[in-house]
């Protein structure tokens, strides 16, 4: 998956596990950028009575680098606080929840949003704060429990989209997980069911299955006017201008020390990053398991140490082994993967793809790179993004419906090598490498926060 | 006590800042600083909302780290580390 349970340590800490990060020019409001970071992967909808929520002891951050130095010039911070209306009941709600202030809703979360500009995280003086609060006591929606408890969920969740000063909108709460992958097959020795017969351990051909189609996620989404994010405060229209490119990633941090003594849990010390995510599948598929926890702990500016995994990706060596005879050209290609290095670590420079660039400079750093001068594709967007001829999609940022598994599998299999090395001919099998999945329309919605209604626990699973 | 972090935790309040921080530290640290023969105690109250925590980061180098709020400072203080190690019942104190 993109980054669901991708590393040993964070897989034990779901509320701080950044599972997906998205960044795109809002299709229905193209003067803004929407950034989404998802947490609590693999939520089973019936998971009560303590339904899923954000961590009160976690600092959730969205970072924006607008000058190509791989350091954030802007950080949006989200902090949550859980409240109980009635501690004398075991129930999440004691009747139908009709509003965000309904007394029937027992266990609820409020949150604050703030912005820190300049040096990362502020707090250099140890006073705990140097940012600006954008909004406080903002309500999350409840989880989608079922027809008795949350009978008008869409309308209820819509009231949890909060407008903040400066034209910013925020939402934090449960949504439908938009990511799709045949998880069961891909981690069964790199299988693609449609290619079962060609696998090293052959089986009868099958049809890909998406286990995420019945699962939920917890989403933090913010929609910000473009001029609030760019280095000069402009809304660029020149695709080839460096000003047009933003580096974006998400991260979660916990306090360094946690003390338990039977009276409660207390925290002390600075915030320490435990999870981050820029490009999908980077830590999951590129970084080996012995280095994954370290990757989560460091910042993009420290990614030079992970460059070797991009230059010589393990999966590119595995594909010719797992599918004997299908990838002879890939197997023979021993050069460093300059194509993947550009896509994942620096952005694609001008001149590689006509009329396109999302280059942030030579500093290697894992970030989504969004060229905000490229308008959103509002008519028949191609889920294969740039590979499919749609420059508004991944790796130009990432949209909620982009078929990341297909794009990255094809790229690693060699589809993008000719962009930087015209002497290479991709193997014919590259055309067969795909997720083979088409997500249902219910996974997404056309307006902020763009991820669809979460599955309710009464109806999911349906049998 | 030689300060190893770059911020001016000690500079702000001189030696008193360090003493104050450790006075509010968990009993094991408090006992270790004030007495050679530290006595175990049974705390009767919960940990403060934001406890001050001191931990021996590297005993062989005499390094102790103190966290308070969201700040963290590391000092080189072999005498303090030795007291903490003795209070912890460690036999490998030099």
Interface residues (C-beta under 8 A of the other chain):
Chain A: X123 X124 X125 X126 X127 X128 X255 X256 X257 X259 X261 X262 X263 X264 X266 X267 X268 X269 X270 X271
Chain B: X7 X9 X26 X43 X45 X46 X47 X48 X49 X50 X51 X52 X53 X55 X67 X68 X69 X70 X71 X72
